[in-house]
Amino acid sequence: MNDHKKLKIAMLGHKRIPSREGGIEIVVEELAVRMAKQGHEVTCYNRSGHHVSGKEYDGKNLIEYHGVRLKNVFTLDKKGLAAMTSSVFASLKAAFGRYDIVHFHAEGPCAMMWLPKLFGKRCIATIHGLDWQRAKWGGFAANYIKFGEKTAVRCADEIIVLSRGVQKYFKDTYGRKTVFIPNGVNRPTRAEASLIHERWGLEKDGYMNAA
């Protein structure tokens, strides 16, 4: 890759990587690692605080993961405030950092997109779903997430959506064009048929899978 094509990219809006706490974390981890392998400088702003599955899952504070730089940001470890506070402080750091692109994940964190935009950063939003519609969010949280959606419409250089339905929503509601990029999957690793004989004494085509 030529030097002039290398980008300095910040990502925020996830809980933390490496982590499999949710779909957004999987997307951010896979995307960040792949872009780092391509030669880009990628920094992911992780939440501080405990893993959602319990203290036993808390790991050491890594500073690097498969070529991706990891930075923790201040987080109020309270329901409804963790995502907001972490995205506020991550956006502040991204605004003052030397980045070409700031990539926001999810609608709520996009509420702070105006800040790095104010400092001349190109901003990308990936909308993983219309989060304000989810029943788990109360009135204030739902309104804040909706504000993030509107901020993304106003400030984002590009908006990525994962479904045609969400793409239609943004077009019908805001007249905003979006880029449809559905989540991918890793190609499965093919195993030799002899393994089922070695492990379970079965022969190829000699059994039925009732799953």
Contacts in CASP RR format, 6 or more apart in sequence:
PFRMAT RR
TARGET T0000
AUTHOR 0000-0000-0000
METHOD contacts of the structure
MODEL  1
MNDHKKLKIAMLGHKRIPSREGGIEIVVEELAVRMAKQGHEVTCYNRSGH
HVSGKEYDGKNLIEYHGVRLKNVFTLDKKGLAAMTSSVFASLKAAFGRYD
IVHFHAEGPCAMMWLPKLFGKRCIATIHGLDWQRAKWGGFAANYIKFGEK
TAVRCADEIIVLSRGVQKYFKDTYGRKTVFIPNGVNRPTRAEASLIHERW
GLEKDGYMNAA
1 38 0 8 1.000
1 39 0 8 1.000
6 39 0 8 1.000
6 40 0 8 1.000
6 41 0 8 1.000
7 40 0 8 1.000
7 41 0 8 1.000
7 100 0 8 1.000
7 101 0 8 1.000
8 40 0 8 1.000
8 41 0 8 1.000
8 43 0 8 1.000
8 98 0 8 1.000
8 99 0 8 1.000
8 100 0 8 1.000
8 101 0 8 1.000
9 35 0 8 1.000
9 40 0 8 1.000
9 41 0 8 1.000
9 42 0 8 1.000
9 43 0 8 1.000
9 99 0 8 1.000
9 100 0 8 1.000
9 101 0 8 1.000
9 102 0 8 1.000
9 103 0 8 1.000
10 42 0 8 1.000
10 43 0 8 1.000
10 44 0 8 1.000
10 45 0 8 1.000
10 90 0 8 1.000
10 93 0 8 1.000
10 94 0 8 1.000
10 97 0 8 1.000
10 99 0 8 1.000
10 101 0 8 1.000
10 102 0 8 1.000
10 103 0 8 1.000
10 116 0 8 1.000
11 28 0 8 1.000
11 31 0 8 1.000
11 32 0 8 1.000
11 42 0 8 1.000
11 43 0 8 1.000
11 44 0 8 1.000
11 45 0 8 1.000
11 102 0 8 1.000
11 103 0 8 1.000
11 105 0 8 1.000
12 44 0 8 1.000
12 45 0 8 1.000
12 86 0 8 1.000
12 87 0 8 1.000
12 90 0 8 1.000
12 91 0 8 1.000
12 94 0 8 1.000
12 102 0 8 1.000
12 103 0 8 1.000
12 104 0 8 1.000
12 105 0 8 1.000
12 109 0 8 1.000
13 24 0 8 1.000
13 28 0 8 1.000
13 45 0 8 1.000
13 83 0 8 1.000
13 86 0 8 1.000
13 87 0 8 1.000
13 90 0 8 1.000
13 104 0 8 1.000
13 105 0 8 1.000
13 106 0 8 1.000
13 108 0 8 1.000
13 109 0 8 1.000
14 24 0 8 1.000
14 25 0 8 1.000
14 28 0 8 1.000
14 44 0 8 1.000
14 46 0 8 1.000
14 47 0 8 1.000
14 105 0 8 1.000
15 21 0 8 1.000
15 22 0 8 1.000
15 24 0 8 1.000
15 25 0 8 1.000
15 46 0 8 1.000
15 47 0 8 1.000
15 52 0 8 1.000
16 25 0 8 1.000
16 46 0 8 1.000
16 47 0 8 1.000
16 51 0 8 1.000
17 25 0 8 1.000
17 28 0 8 1.000
17 29 0 8 1.000
17 32 0 8 1.000
17 44 0 8 1.000
17 46 0 8 1.000
17 65 0 8 1.000
17 68 0 8 1.000
17 70 0 8 1.000
18 29 0 8 1.000
18 62 0 8 1.000
18 65 0 8 1.000
19 25 0 8 1.000
19 29 0 8 1.000
19 51 0 8 1.000
20 26 0 8 1.000
21 51 0 8 1.000
21 52 0 8 1.000
21 53 0 8 1.000
23 128 0 8 1.000
24 105 0 8 1.000
24 106 0 8 1.000
24 128 0 8 1.000
27 105 0 8 1.000
27 126 0 8 1.000
27 128 0 8 1.000
27 183 0 8 1.000
28 44 0 8 1.000
28 105 0 8 1.000
32 42 0 8 1.000
32 44 0 8 1.000
32 68 0 8 1.000
33 65 0 8 1.000
33 66 0 8 1.000
33 67 0 8 1.000
33 68 0 8 1.000
35 42 0 8 1.000
36 42 0 8 1.000
36 66 0 8 1.000
36 67 0 8 1.000
36 68 0 8 1.000
37 66 0 8 1.000
37 67 0 8 1.000
41 69 0 8 1.000
42 67 0 8 1.000
42 68 0 8 1.000
42 69 0 8 1.000
43 68 0 8 1.000
43 69 0 8 1.000
43 70 0 8 1.000
43 71 0 8 1.000
43 99 0 8 1.000
44 68 0 8 1.000
44 69 0 8 1.000
44 70 0 8 1.000
44 71 0 8 1.000
45 71 0 8 1.000
45 72 0 8 1.000
45 73 0 8 1.000
45 86 0 8 1.000
45 89 0 8 1.000
45 90 0 8 1.000
45 93 0 8 1.000
45 94 0 8 1.000
46 70 0 8 1.000
46 71 0 8 1.000
46 72 0 8 1.000
46 73 0 8 1.000
47 72 0 8 1.000
47 73 0 8 1.000
47 75 0 8 1.000
47 82 0 8 1.000
47 86 0 8 1.000
48 72 0 8 1.000
48 73 0 8 1.000
48 74 0 8 1.000
48 75 0 8 1.000
48 77 0 8 1.000
48 86 0 8 1.000
49 58 0 8 1.000
49 75 0 8 1.000
49 77 0 8 1.000
50 58 0 8 1.000
50 77 0 8 1.000
51 57 0 8 1.000
51 58 0 8 1.000
51 59 0 8 1.000
61 70 0 8 1.000
61 72 0 8 1.000
62 70 0 8 1.000
63 69 0 8 1.000
63 70 0 8 1.000
63 71 0 8 1.000
64 70 0 8 1.000
71 93 0 8 1.000
73 86 0 8 1.000
73 89 0 8 1.000
73 90 0 8 1.000
73 93 0 8 1.000
74 85 0 8 1.000
74 86 0 8 1.000
74 89 0 8 1.000
75 82 0 8 1.000
75 85 0 8 1.000
75 86 0 8 1.000
75 89 0 8 1.000
76 82 0 8 1.000
76 84 0 8 1.000
76 85 0 8 1.000
80 137 0 8 1.000
80 141 0 8 1.000
83 106 0 8 1.000
83 108 0 8 1.000
83 109 0 8 1.000
84 108 0 8 1.000
84 111 0 8 1.000
84 144 0 8 1.000
87 104 0 8 1.000
87 108 0 8 1.000
87 109 0 8 1.000
87 111 0 8 1.000
87 112 0 8 1.000
88 112 0 8 1.000
90 109 0 8 1.000
90 112 0 8 1.000
91 102 0 8 1.000
91 109 0 8 1.000
91 112 0 8 1.000
91 113 0 8 1.000
91 115 0 8 1.000
91 116 0 8 1.000
92 112 0 8 1.000
92 115 0 8 1.000
94 102 0 8 1.000
94 115 0 8 1.000
94 116 0 8 1.000
94 121 0 8 1.000
95 102 0 8 1.000
95 115 0 8 1.000
95 116 0 8 1.000
95 118 0 8 1.000
95 119 0 8 1.000
95 121 0 8 1.000
96 119 0 8 1.000
99 116 0 8 1.000
99 121 0 8 1.000
100 121 0 8 1.000
100 122 0 8 1.000
101 121 0 8 1.000
101 122 0 8 1.000
101 123 0 8 1.000
101 124 0 8 1.000
102 113 0 8 1.000
102 116 0 8 1.000
102 121 0 8 1.000
102 122 0 8 1.000
102 123 0 8 1.000
102 124 0 8 1.000
103 123 0 8 1.000
103 124 0 8 1.000
103 125 0 8 1.000
103 126 0 8 1.000
104 110 0 8 1.000
104 113 0 8 1.000
104 123 0 8 1.000
104 124 0 8 1.000
104 125 0 8 1.000
104 126 0 8 1.000
104 152 0 8 1.000
104 156 0 8 1.000
105 125 0 8 1.000
105 126 0 8 1.000
105 128 0 8 1.000
106 126 0 8 1.000
106 127 0 8 1.000
106 128 0 8 1.000
106 129 0 8 1.000
106 131 0 8 1.000
107 127 0 8 1.000
107 129 0 8 1.000
107 130 0 8 1.000
107 131 0 8 1.000
107 132 0 8 1.000
107 145 0 8 1.000
107 146 0 8 1.000
107 148 0 8 1.000
107 149 0 8 1.000
107 152 0 8 1.000
108 131 0 8 1.000
108 144 0 8 1.000
108 145 0 8 1.000
108 147 0 8 1.000
108 148 0 8 1.000
108 149 0 8 1.000
109 148 0 8 1.000
110 125 0 8 1.000
110 148 0 8 1.000
110 149 0 8 1.000
110 151 0 8 1.000
110 152 0 8 1.000
110 155 0 8 1.000
110 156 0 8 1.000
111 144 0 8 1.000
111 145 0 8 1.000
111 147 0 8 1.000
111 148 0 8 1.000
111 151 0 8 1.000
112 151 0 8 1.000
113 123 0 8 1.000
113 125 0 8 1.000
113 148 0 8 1.000
113 151 0 8 1.000
113 152 0 8 1.000
113 155 0 8 1.000
113 156 0 8 1.000
114 151 0 8 1.000
114 154 0 8 1.000
114 155 0 8 1.000
116 123 0 8 1.000
117 123 0 8 1.000
117 155 0 8 1.000
122 157 0 8 1.000
123 155 0 8 1.000
123 156 0 8 1.000
123 157 0 8 1.000
124 156 0 8 1.000
124 157 0 8 1.000
124 158 0 8 1.000
124 159 0 8 1.000
124 160 0 8 1.000
125 152 0 8 1.000
125 156 0 8 1.000
125 158 0 8 1.000
125 159 0 8 1.000
125 160 0 8 1.000
126 159 0 8 1.000
126 160 0 8 1.000
126 161 0 8 1.000
126 162 0 8 1.000
127 149 0 8 1.000
127 152 0 8 1.000
127 159 0 8 1.000
127 160 0 8 1.000
127 161 0 8 1.000
127 162 0 8 1.000
127 166 0 8 1.000
127 170 0 8 1.000
127 178 0 8 1.000
128 162 0 8 1.000
129 161 0 8 1.000
129 162 0 8 1.000
129 163 0 8 1.000
129 166 0 8 1.000
130 149 0 8 1.000
130 166 0 8 1.000
130 169 0 8 1.000
131 137 0 8 1.000
131 145 0 8 1.000
132 142 0 8 1.000
132 143 0 8 1.000
132 145 0 8 1.000
132 146 0 8 1.000
132 149 0 8 1.000
137 145 0 8 1.000
150 174 0 8 1.000
152 159 0 8 1.000
153 159 0 8 1.000
153 170 0 8 1.000
153 174 0 8 1.000
153 176 0 8 1.000
158 179 0 8 1.000
159 170 0 8 1.000
159 176 0 8 1.000
159 177 0 8 1.000
159 178 0 8 1.000
159 179 0 8 1.000
160 178 0 8 1.000
160 179 0 8 1.000
160 180 0 8 1.000
160 181 0 8 1.000
161 167 0 8 1.000
161 170 0 8 1.000
161 178 0 8 1.000
161 179 0 8 1.000
161 180 0 8 1.000
161 181 0 8 1.000
162 180 0 8 1.000
162 181 0 8 1.000
162 182 0 8 1.000
162 183 0 8 1.000
163 180 0 8 1.000
163 182 0 8 1.000
164 180 0 8 1.000
166 178 0 8 1.000
167 178 0 8 1.000
167 180 0 8 1.000
170 176 0 8 1.000
170 177 0 8 1.000
170 178 0 8 1.000
171 177 0 8 1.000
171 178 0 8 1.000
193 204 0 8 1.000
196 202 0 8 1.000
196 203 0 8 1.000
196 204 0 8 1.000
196 207 0 8 1.000
197 203 0 8 1.000
197 204 0 8 1.000
END
